[in-house]
Amino acid sequence: MIEGNTEKTVTKPSALNKRYLTVCVVGSQALASIIIPVCVLIAIGKDAASAALVGGWIATLANLYFAIQAFRYTGARSSEQVMRTFYRGEAGKFVIVMMLFLASFKLLPGARDNAAFLFSAFFLVYGVAVIAPLFMRD
């Protein structure tokens, strides 16, 4: 007894097939980069909030660069390009993080006094990149 059309097609995994996942992750990081400093501003003060704002945006901008580089190419025919852009994206992300931390400690008044808020916001926003895909639906 045959019921209906049971033919199945093979497709790429959903995360690779739809680029909106990366947009949602980086967007979630941008939202967290705004919410965290507002909470710090309410609870602690202006200097700590500015440090948290800078720390959150360091993480967001670095991951945005990585997302642009890493998801430039897809498919089996361009697998070498995919690997090259992943390495380029990760190396660029590392350089961006280092340069932005250096600039924030040189240019932001009170960054050394509020380094705990700067690094806490940085790591919290990076954590959003891990947690955000768990809440996203196809």
N, C-alpha and C positions, 0 to 999 in steps of 0.2 A: 504494500500500500504506500504510494508516494503522495505526499501532501505538499502542494505549492512548490515554489522555487527554492531549493535548499542550497543553491550555489552561493558561495561566499567569495568575496574578493579580499585580497591582501593589500593593506595600505600601510603607509608609514605610521610609526607611533604618533599618538596625538600631540605630544609635546613638540615633536619635530615638524609635524604637519601644520600646526597653527602657531604663528609667531606671536599671537596675542598673549601667550604665557609669559614671554619675556617682557612685554610691555606692561603687563599686570604686576609682575614682580618689581620692576624698576619703579613703576607708579606707586606701588605699596611702600617702597622704600622712601620715595619722595614725600608721601603722606606722613610716614613715621618721622621723617626729618623735620617736618613742620610741627607735628603734635608733641614730640618729646621736648623741644625747647619751650613750647608754650606751657607745658606742665612744670618745667623747671623754673620758668619765669614766675609762675604763680606761687610755687613752693619756696624757691630760694632767692632769686633775684636776677637782675639784668646781666651782670657779668657772667654768671654761671649759665644763663640761657644763651648768651651769644657763643660761649664755648661749645655748648651742646648743639647749637645750630650748625656751627662749622664742622664739628665732628660727624654729625649726621650727613651733611652734604658731601663730605669727603668720601664716605662710603657709597653714597648714591651716584656721584659722578664717576667714581672708579668702576662701579658695576655697569653703568650706562655705557662707558667706553668698551668694556668687555662684551656686553651684549651686542653692540654694533659690530664689533670685530668678529665675534664667535659665530654669529648667525648670518653672516654675509653669504655664505655658500651652503647648499644642502644637496643631498643626493649622493649616490654611489659613484657617479662619474667624477665628482669633484672631491673625493675623499682626501687627497693630498692637500688640496686647498683648504678644506675644512680643518685638518690638523694644523696647518700652518697658521691659519687665522686664530685658532684656539690658543696656540702658543703665543702669538703676537698679542692677542687680547689679554692673556694672563700676565705677560711681561709688562705690557703697557699699564695694566691696572696696578701692578706693584710700583712702577715708577710714578704714576699719578698719586698714589697714596703717600709715598715718601715725600714727593715734592710739595703736596698740599699740607702735610703735617709740618714740614720744614717752614713753609710760608706762614702757616697759622701761628707757629711759635715765634716767628720773627716779626710778624705784622700785627697780630691781634693783641691789643693791650689786655693784660690779665690772663693770658692763655696758660702761662705757667702756674699761676695761682689756682686756676680752675681746670687743670689738666685731667682731673678725675671725671669731670662732666664731659669734656671733649672725648676722651677715650670710651667712656660709658655709652655715650650716644653713638659713637662709631660702631661699637660692638653690638649694640641693640639694633641698629639699622641693618647691619650685616645679618643678624639673626632673623630679621624679617624676610630676607631672601630665602632662608631655609624653611620658614613656617608658612609663608604666603602661598606656595603651590598646594599645600594641604587643604586650603579653603577654596580653591578655584574649581569651577566645574566646566565641563565641555560645553 
